[in-house]
Amino acid sequence: MDEALEETKILFTALADKSRLKILHALKDGKEMCVCDLADVLSVQVSVASHHLRKLRDLKVLKYRNDGKLVYYSLRDQFVGKILDLVLQQIVH
């Protein structure tokens, strides 16, 4: 049970920031996006987006792949996208 609670804490830590929520929302449908596109989603500089992406990657919420000089990010598990959808549906309705 302690391990499950630790995983839950990690997930909620990732969800505790509006910018990270925007990133997760952009990636929630199985999309893969590069850092520059996610910076546009956040309306911030690439360095700021990279900081949030690194945090999400360190929390094991995102996976990434290199393609030449670009790095593409996607959700490690669609479960996070489903949680985000569920919460947003409850708030919007």
Chimera marker file (.cmm) of the C-alpha trace (Angstrom):
<marker_set name="trace">
<marker id="1" x="0.000" y="0.000" z="0.000" r="1" g="1" b="0" radius="0.5"/>
<marker id="2" x="2.849" y="2.407" z="0.781" r="1" g="1" b="0" radius="0.5"/>
<marker id="3" x="4.204" y="2.029" z="-2.752" r="1" g="1" b="0" radius="0.5"/>
<marker id="4" x="0.794" y="2.812" z="-4.270" r="1" g="1" b="0" radius="0.5"/>
<marker id="5" x="0.484" y="5.886" z="-2.066" r="1" g="1" b="0" radius="0.5"/>
<marker id="6" x="3.950" y="7.027" z="-3.121" r="1" g="1" b="0" radius="0.5"/>
<marker id="7" x="2.991" y="6.675" z="-6.805" r="1" g="1" b="0" radius="0.5"/>
<marker id="8" x="-0.192" y="8.657" z="-6.115" r="1" g="1" b="0" radius="0.5"/>
<marker id="9" x="1.814" y="11.403" z="-4.428" r="1" g="1" b="0" radius="0.5"/>
<marker id="10" x="4.123" y="11.592" z="-7.449" r="1" g="1" b="0" radius="0.5"/>
<marker id="11" x="1.162" y="11.895" z="-9.811" r="1" g="1" b="0" radius="0.5"/>
<marker id="12" x="-0.485" y="14.649" z="-7.769" r="1" g="1" b="0" radius="0.5"/>
<marker id="13" x="2.834" y="16.493" z="-7.545" r="1" g="1" b="0" radius="0.5"/>
<marker id="14" x="2.905" y="16.547" z="-11.343" r="1" g="1" b="0" radius="0.5"/>
<marker id="15" x="-0.675" y="17.824" z="-11.457" r="1" g="1" b="0" radius="0.5"/>
<marker id="16" x="-0.078" y="20.599" z="-8.907" r="1" g="1" b="0" radius="0.5"/>
<marker id="17" x="1.086" y="23.190" z="-11.454" r="1" g="1" b="0" radius="0.5"/>
<marker id="18" x="-1.032" y="24.959" z="-14.091" r="1" g="1" b="0" radius="0.5"/>
<marker id="19" x="1.713" y="24.889" z="-16.736" r="1" g="1" b="0" radius="0.5"/>
<marker id="20" x="2.266" y="21.161" z="-16.258" r="1" g="1" b="0" radius="0.5"/>
<marker id="21" x="-1.502" y="20.609" z="-16.475" r="1" g="1" b="0" radius="0.5"/>
<marker id="22" x="-1.530" y="22.466" z="-19.799" r="1" g="1" b="0" radius="0.5"/>
<marker id="23" x="1.264" y="20.215" z="-21.071" r="1" g="1" b="0" radius="0.5"/>
<marker id="24" x="-0.564" y="17.082" z="-19.964" r="1" g="1" b="0" radius="0.5"/>
<marker id="25" x="-3.778" y="18.351" z="-21.563" r="1" g="1" b="0" radius="0.5"/>
<marker id="26" x="-1.960" y="18.956" z="-24.855" r="1" g="1" b="0" radius="0.5"/>
<marker id="27" x="-0.547" y="15.414" z="-24.783" r="1" g="1" b="0" radius="0.5"/>
<marker id="28" x="-3.581" y="13.614" z="-23.354" r="1" g="1" b="0" radius="0.5"/>
<marker id="29" x="-4.905" y="12.090" z="-26.569" r="1" g="1" b="0" radius="0.5"/>
<marker id="30" x="-1.730" y="10.175" z="-27.303" r="1" g="1" b="0" radius="0.5"/>
<marker id="31" x="-0.114" y="13.099" z="-29.058" r="1" g="1" b="0" radius="0.5"/>
<marker id="32" x="3.621" y="13.537" z="-29.294" r="1" g="1" b="0" radius="0.5"/>
<marker id="33" x="4.936" y="17.092" z="-29.332" r="1" g="1" b="0" radius="0.5"/>
<marker id="34" x="8.328" y="18.752" z="-29.450" r="1" g="1" b="0" radius="0.5"/>
<marker id="35" x="9.548" y="21.231" z="-26.855" r="1" g="1" b="0" radius="0.5"/>
<marker id="36" x="9.023" y="24.210" z="-29.165" r="1" g="1" b="0" radius="0.5"/>
<marker id="37" x="5.379" y="23.277" z="-29.801" r="1" g="1" b="0" radius="0.5"/>
<marker id="38" x="4.750" y="22.841" z="-26.085" r="1" g="1" b="0" radius="0.5"/>
<marker id="39" x="6.365" y="26.222" z="-25.426" r="1" g="1" b="0" radius="0.5"/>
<marker id="40" x="3.779" y="27.687" z="-27.815" r="1" g="1" b="0" radius="0.5"/>
<marker id="41" x="0.991" y="25.911" z="-25.924" r="1" g="1" b="0" radius="0.5"/>
<marker id="42" x="2.236" y="27.514" z="-22.709" r="1" g="1" b="0" radius="0.5"/>
<marker id="43" x="3.044" y="30.866" z="-24.355" r="1" g="1" b="0" radius="0.5"/>
<marker id="44" x="6.495" y="30.782" z="-22.772" r="1" g="1" b="0" radius="0.5"/>
<marker id="45" x="10.111" y="30.537" z="-23.865" r="1" g="1" b="0" radius="0.5"/>
<marker id="46" x="11.490" y="27.105" z="-24.740" r="1" g="1" b="0" radius="0.5"/>
<marker id="47" x="13.686" y="27.128" z="-21.624" r="1" g="1" b="0" radius="0.5"/>
<marker id="48" x="10.632" y="27.509" z="-19.367" r="1" g="1" b="0" radius="0.5"/>
<marker id="49" x="8.792" y="24.700" z="-21.176" r="1" g="1" b="0" radius="0.5"/>
<marker id="50" x="11.908" y="22.532" z="-20.903" r="1" g="1" b="0" radius="0.5"/>
<marker id="51" x="11.953" y="23.047" z="-17.145" r="1" g="1" b="0" radius="0.5"/>
<marker id="52" x="8.367" y="21.789" z="-16.797" r="1" g="1" b="0" radius="0.5"/>
<marker id="53" x="8.984" y="18.909" z="-19.195" r="1" g="1" b="0" radius="0.5"/>
<marker id="54" x="12.058" y="17.846" z="-17.243" r="1" g="1" b="0" radius="0.5"/>
<marker id="55" x="10.002" y="17.859" z="-14.040" r="1" g="1" b="0" radius="0.5"/>
<marker id="56" x="7.290" y="15.717" z="-15.632" r="1" g="1" b="0" radius="0.5"/>
<marker id="57" x="9.910" y="13.382" z="-17.060" r="1" g="1" b="0" radius="0.5"/>
<marker id="58" x="11.648" y="13.082" z="-13.680" r="1" g="1" b="0" radius="0.5"/>
<marker id="59" x="8.288" y="12.259" z="-12.102" r="1" g="1" b="0" radius="0.5"/>
<marker id="60" x="7.955" y="9.506" z="-14.722" r="1" g="1" b="0" radius="0.5"/>
<marker id="61" x="4.780" y="11.025" z="-16.164" r="1" g="1" b="0" radius="0.5"/>
<marker id="62" x="6.272" y="11.707" z="-19.608" r="1" g="1" b="0" radius="0.5"/>
<marker id="63" x="8.468" y="9.742" z="-21.943" r="1" g="1" b="0" radius="0.5"/>
<marker id="64" x="10.609" y="11.276" z="-24.633" r="1" g="1" b="0" radius="0.5"/>
<marker id="65" x="12.534" y="10.436" z="-27.745" r="1" g="1" b="0" radius="0.5"/>
<marker id="66" x="15.249" y="12.264" z="-29.616" r="1" g="1" b="0" radius="0.5"/>
<marker id="67" x="14.897" y="12.886" z="-33.331" r="1" g="1" b="0" radius="0.5"/>
<marker id="68" x="17.988" y="14.693" z="-34.484" r="1" g="1" b="0" radius="0.5"/>
<marker id="69" x="18.134" y="17.951" z="-32.561" r="1" g="1" b="0" radius="0.5"/>
<marker id="70" x="14.477" y="17.800" z="-31.530" r="1" g="1" b="0" radius="0.5"/>
<marker id="71" x="13.077" y="16.072" z="-28.476" r="1" g="1" b="0" radius="0.5"/>
<marker id="72" x="9.510" y="14.789" z="-28.618" r="1" g="1" b="0" radius="0.5"/>
<marker id="73" x="7.405" y="14.184" z="-25.513" r="1" g="1" b="0" radius="0.5"/>
<marker id="74" x="4.348" y="12.037" z="-24.899" r="1" g="1" b="0" radius="0.5"/>
<marker id="75" x="2.511" y="10.589" z="-21.916" r="1" g="1" b="0" radius="0.5"/>
<marker id="76" x="4.152" y="7.523" z="-20.440" r="1" g="1" b="0" radius="0.5"/>
<marker id="77" x="0.718" y="6.166" z="-19.570" r="1" g="1" b="0" radius="0.5"/>
<marker id="78" x="-2.683" y="7.258" z="-20.891" r="1" g="1" b="0" radius="0.5"/>
<marker id="79" x="-4.038" y="6.887" z="-17.345" r="1" g="1" b="0" radius="0.5"/>
<marker id="80" x="-2.874" y="10.440" z="-16.597" r="1" g="1" b="0" radius="0.5"/>
<marker id="81" x="-4.850" y="11.750" z="-19.568" r="1" g="1" b="0" radius="0.5"/>
<marker id="82" x="-7.941" y="9.899" z="-18.399" r="1" g="1" b="0" radius="0.5"/>
<marker id="83" x="-7.634" y="11.385" z="-14.900" r="1" g="1" b="0" radius="0.5"/>
<marker id="84" x="-7.254" y="14.857" z="-16.376" r="1" g="1" b="0" radius="0.5"/>
<marker id="85" x="-10.320" y="14.371" z="-18.593" r="1" g="1" b="0" radius="0.5"/>
<marker id="86" x="-12.374" y="13.111" z="-15.662" r="1" g="1" b="0" radius="0.5"/>
<marker id="87" x="-11.481" y="16.050" z="-13.436" r="1" g="1" b="0" radius="0.5"/>
<marker id="88" x="-12.037" y="18.620" z="-16.186" r="1" g="1" b="0" radius="0.5"/>
<marker id="89" x="-15.440" y="17.128" z="-17.017" r="1" g="1" b="0" radius="0.5"/>
<marker id="90" x="-16.487" y="17.433" z="-13.378" r="1" g="1" b="0" radius="0.5"/>
<marker id="91" x="-15.361" y="21.057" z="-13.158" r="1" g="1" b="0" radius="0.5"/>
<marker id="92" x="-16.758" y="22.211" z="-16.506" r="1" g="1" b="0" radius="0.5"/>
<marker id="93" x="-20.186" y="20.641" z="-15.992" r="1" g="1" b="0" radius="0.5"/>
<link id1="1" id2="2" r="1" g="1" b="0" radius="0.2"/>
<link id1="2" id2="3" r="1" g="1" b="0" radius="0.2"/>
<link id1="3" id2="4" r="1" g="1" b="0" radius="0.2"/>
<link id1="4" id2="5" r="1" g="1" b="0" radius="0.2"/>
<link id1="5" id2="6" r="1" g="1" b="0" radius="0.2"/>
<link id1="6" id2="7" r="1" g="1" b="0" radius="0.2"/>
<link id1="7" id2="8" r="1" g="1" b="0" radius="0.2"/>
<link id1="8" id2="9" r="1" g="1" b="0" radius="0.2"/>
<link id1="9" id2="10" r="1" g="1" b="0" radius="0.2"/>
<link id1="10" id2="11" r="1" g="1" b="0" radius="0.2"/>
<link id1="11" id2="12" r="1" g="1" b="0" radius="0.2"/>
<link id1="12" id2="13" r="1" g="1" b="0" radius="0.2"/>
<link id1="13" id2="14" r="1" g="1" b="0" radius="0.2"/>
<link id1="14" id2="15" r="1" g="1" b="0" radius="0.2"/>
<link id1="15" id2="16" r="1" g="1" b="0" radius="0.2"/>
<link id1="16" id2="17" r="1" g="1" b="0" radius="0.2"/>
<link id1="17" id2="18" r="1" g="1" b="0" radius="0.2"/>
<link id1="18" id2="19" r="1" g="1" b="0" radius="0.2"/>
<link id1="19" id2="20" r="1" g="1" b="0" radius="0.2"/>
<link id1="20" id2="21" r="1" g="1" b="0" radius="0.2"/>
<link id1="21" id2="22" r="1" g="1" b="0" radius="0.2"/>
<link id1="22" id2="23" r="1" g="1" b="0" radius="0.2"/>
<link id1="23" id2="24" r="1" g="1" b="0" radius="0.2"/>
<link id1="24" id2="25" r="1" g="1" b="0" radius="0.2"/>
<link id1="25" id2="26" r="1" g="1" b="0" radius="0.2"/>
<link id1="26" id2="27" r="1" g="1" b="0" radius="0.2"/>
<link id1="27" id2="28" r="1" g="1" b="0" radius="0.2"/>
<link id1="28" id2="29" r="1" g="1" b="0" radius="0.2"/>
<link id1="29" id2="30" r="1" g="1" b="0" radius="0.2"/>
<link id1="30" id2="31" r="1" g="1" b="0" radius="0.2"/>
<link id1="31" id2="32" r="1" g="1" b="0" radius="0.2"/>
<link id1="32" id2="33" r="1" g="1" b="0" radius="0.2"/>
<link id1="33" id2="34" r="1" g="1" b="0" radius="0.2"/>
<link id1="34" id2="35" r="1" g="1" b="0" radius="0.2"/>
<link id1="35" id2="36" r="1" g="1" b="0" radius="0.2"/>
<link id1="36" id2="37" r="1" g="1" b="0" radius="0.2"/>
<link id1="37" id2="38" r="1" g="1" b="0" radius="0.2"/>
<link id1="38" id2="39" r="1" g="1" b="0" radius="0.2"/>
<link id1="39" id2="40" r="1" g="1" b="0" radius="0.2"/>
<link id1="40" id2="41" r="1" g="1" b="0" radius="0.2"/>
<link id1="41" id2="42" r="1" g="1" b="0" radius="0.2"/>
<link id1="42" id2="43" r="1" g="1" b="0" radius="0.2"/>
<link id1="43" id2="44" r="1" g="1" b="0" radius="0.2"/>
<link id1="44" id2="45" r="1" g="1" b="0" radius="0.2"/>
<link id1="45" id2="46" r="1" g="1" b="0" radius="0.2"/>
<link id1="46" id2="47" r="1" g="1" b="0" radius="0.2"/>
<link id1="47" id2="48" r="1" g="1" b="0" radius="0.2"/>
<link id1="48" id2="49" r="1" g="1" b="0" radius="0.2"/>
<link id1="49" id2="50" r="1" g="1" b="0" radius="0.2"/>
<link id1="50" id2="51" r="1" g="1" b="0" radius="0.2"/>
<link id1="51" id2="52" r="1" g="1" b="0" radius="0.2"/>
<link id1="52" id2="53" r="1" g="1" b="0" radius="0.2"/>
<link id1="53" id2="54" r="1" g="1" b="0" radius="0.2"/>
<link id1="54" id2="55" r="1" g="1" b="0" radius="0.2"/>
<link id1="55" id2="56" r="1" g="1" b="0" radius="0.2"/>
<link id1="56" id2="57" r="1" g="1" b="0" radius="0.2"/>
<link id1="57" id2="58" r="1" g="1" b="0" radius="0.2"/>
<link id1="58" id2="59" r="1" g="1" b="0" radius="0.2"/>
<link id1="59" id2="60" r="1" g="1" b="0" radius="0.2"/>
<link id1="60" id2="61" r="1" g="1" b="0" radius="0.2"/>
<link id1="61" id2="62" r="1" g="1" b="0" radius="0.2"/>
<link id1="62" id2="63" r="1" g="1" b="0" radius="0.2"/>
<link id1="63" id2="64" r="1" g="1" b="0" radius="0.2"/>
<link id1="64" id2="65" r="1" g="1" b="0" radius="0.2"/>
<link id1="65" id2="66" r="1" g="1" b="0" radius="0.2"/>
<link id1="66" id2="67" r="1" g="1" b="0" radius="0.2"/>
<link id1="67" id2="68" r="1" g="1" b="0" radius="0.2"/>
<link id1="68" id2="69" r="1" g="1" b="0" radius="0.2"/>
<link id1="69" id2="70" r="1" g="1" b="0" radius="0.2"/>
<link id1="70" id2="71" r="1" g="1" b="0" radius="0.2"/>
<link id1="71" id2="72" r="1" g="1" b="0" radius="0.2"/>
<link id1="72" id2="73" r="1" g="1" b="0" radius="0.2"/>
<link id1="73" id2="74" r="1" g="1" b="0" radius="0.2"/>
<link id1="74" id2="75" r="1" g="1" b="0" radius="0.2"/>
<link id1="75" id2="76" r="1" g="1" b="0" radius="0.2"/>
<link id1="76" id2="77" r="1" g="1" b="0" radius="0.2"/>
<link id1="77" id2="78" r="1" g="1" b="0" radius="0.2"/>
<link id1="78" id2="79" r="1" g="1" b="0" radius="0.2"/>
<link id1="79" id2="80" r="1" g="1" b="0" radius="0.2"/>
<link id1="80" id2="81" r="1" g="1" b="0" radius="0.2"/>
<link id1="81" id2="82" r="1" g="1" b="0" radius="0.2"/>
<link id1="82" id2="83" r="1" g="1" b="0" radius="0.2"/>
<link id1="83" id2="84" r="1" g="1" b="0" radius="0.2"/>
<link id1="84" id2="85" r="1" g="1" b="0" radius="0.2"/>
<link id1="85" id2="86" r="1" g="1" b="0" radius="0.2"/>
<link id1="86" id2="87" r="1" g="1" b="0" radius="0.2"/>
<link id1="87" id2="88" r="1" g="1" b="0" radius="0.2"/>
<link id1="88" id2="89" r="1" g="1" b="0" radius="0.2"/>
<link id1="89" id2="90" r="1" g="1" b="0" radius="0.2"/>
<link id1="90" id2="91" r="1" g="1" b="0" radius="0.2"/>
<link id1="91" id2="92" r="1" g="1" b="0" radius="0.2"/>
<link id1="92" id2="93" r="1" g="1" b="0" radius="0.2"/>
</marker_set>
